[in-house]
Amino acid sequence: MFKLFILIKKEILQFFRNVPLLVIVLYACTLDVYMASEFTQDLRNYPMAVYDLDRTPRSEALVRKIRKPFFHIQTYVQEERNIEDLILRGDVGVVLVIPKDFQKRLNSGTGATVQVILDGTSSNTAELAGSYLYNMVSSFSSDILFERWQVSKTTAKLVPIVSSRIRYEFNENLTDEWTMCLQEFFTMMTLIAILLPATAMVNEKQFGTVEQLMVTPLRPYEIMLAKVIPMVGIFLVASFISVYCVMVPVVGIPLRGSFLDFLILTIMFCITSSGLGLLVSTVSQNLSETVLLTILLLFPIMFLSGAWVPPEAMPPWMRALVTLSPLKYYLDMGIAVFLKGNTLLFMWKDCLALGGLGAAIFWLGAVRFRKMFG
């Protein structure tokens, strides 16, 4: 135990002397996580153009219904041929076309239509903009109905209709910043958990001290534990800083579950990722190769985690690979602890899956590590 303690002390000292790696860890658990909360997938100030052929009070009332901060009317089109130029240049993403007989058809009671032209190169944004515009036009149409039939909104509530009211649990206001911040936190923690043990071992190779370790009266598993244990401790400290210095007090993400449950979950995930780091260290010969291989591992782990694409939308063969992504379990259970207040006992199936996957990966990394010192 004393030999192991000395090696752990050496690894901790080497980590704090490695200034670039220390800066990367501090940046990942603080500034990067905070910056992710500033990005949102909501529609804000989407550039829009209006081609009003009617130019009547009704058409102007519809344009006024297109409110901020969702849309920003960049320009009013004067000629039809200018519409394509605006979209091709990327000046606007949506064009609202109001026909010439818009007010006349509304007053006659036959109904009127408007045309919405969307730039589909960014399909998600275009779909969101179309949905927002549909809701605004529907609201405008309801106002006309109340006005035409002299029906007050109080009386309209007495009309027997079937209505749907959506209720959101755990994130009632659909605060996108919470999801973006948590996803970035789990992704960066994955990077750190793989990178730290890998760089600790590769530095021994690069500086030529690995031969000195091989001639010492140390067993391979002692050397391996000396690389993993301090990095797990550093990982936990980084997680604590990120949770209690950035996410909870600054971003305002609620921690509805127990931090102890999250700590146990984090240790399980860190051991799993450390196994990947050991695998990387047995293949890499220098720090540059280590970073490249870590990024090469991170991208499939991230895309298979369900953070960007739901597993249900993936092909069948890819859904089978999702179970091999440790980030998938860490992401699902971590968000459940934060936003739902779930306990590990409630998520015992995912805990067993992560534990089994972690044991397999760590065992494979340990075998490769042992052969390198054999």
Buried (B, 14 or more C-beta within 10 A) or exposed (E): EEBBEEBBEBBBEBBEEBEEBEEBBBEBBBEBBBEBBEEEEEBEEBBBBBBBBBEBEBBBEBBEBBEEEBBEBBBEBEEEEBBEEBBEEEEBBBBBBBBEBBBBBBEEEEEBEBEBBBBEEEEEBBEBBBEBBEEBBEEBBEEBEEEEEEEEEEEEEEEEEEEEEEEEEEBEEEBBBBBBBBBBBBBBBBBBBBBBBBBBBBBBBBEEEBEEBBEEEBEBEBBBBBBBBBBBBBBBEBBBBBBEBBBBEEBEBBBEBBBEBBBEBBBBBBBBBBBBBBBBBBEBEEBEBBBEBBEEBBEEBBBBBBBEEEBEEBEEEEBEBBEEBBBBBBBBBBBBBBBBBBBBEBBEEBBEBBBEBBBEBBEBBBEBBBEBBE
